[in-house]
């Protein structure tokens, strides 16, 4: 009797050990809104197209839609969404340009409205994403100031393992921003 109870206890412990090592069930929502269980997370862990666009828009907002009140938090979040190489380069360029100090001093805030989005190139390791939108710069200190530009942002995104630090599974490897057209400008 003791031997059978010991055997039962060993089987229970062994079973619980194997169940604890089983990967968690992940549920992803498809394009049409259906819930889909994913068993092999490593195989099905690539970011979907809506996730890519969300990541690209969020990064562009944090990196270029300055707000004098949330500037430190937004730029820190943007730097965390970059590869270490780009983060170092961008941080140095922003500090040398003095742009952040001017935004704080002038009390500026920027609104972005995205008009178009596309994945122009997609390889297993990188993708080129283009966003077109209207960037409107306003001032908290001077309500008469308004400047609007049509812009195009091009991001080279690099795949990364999904972790606590990179939950999207993406990092920005390169970023370029082009002004396509000036819509409104300067103080009135």
LINDAWO-V511314 format. One record per helix or strand. SS is the DSSP state (~ for helix, > for strand). FROM is the first residue (numbers start at 1). TO is the last residue. If there is no record, write none. Layout:
ss-><SS | SS>
from-><FROM | FROM>
to-><TO | TO>
This chain:
ss-><~ | > | > | ~ | > | ~ | > | ~ | ~ | > | > | > | > | >>
from-><2 | 26 | 35 | 49 | 67 | 71 | 82 | 84 | 99 | 108 | 126 | 145 | 170 | 187>
to-><21 | 29 | 38 | 64 | 67 | 80 | 82 | 97 | 106 | 122 | 139 | 159 | 184 | 187>
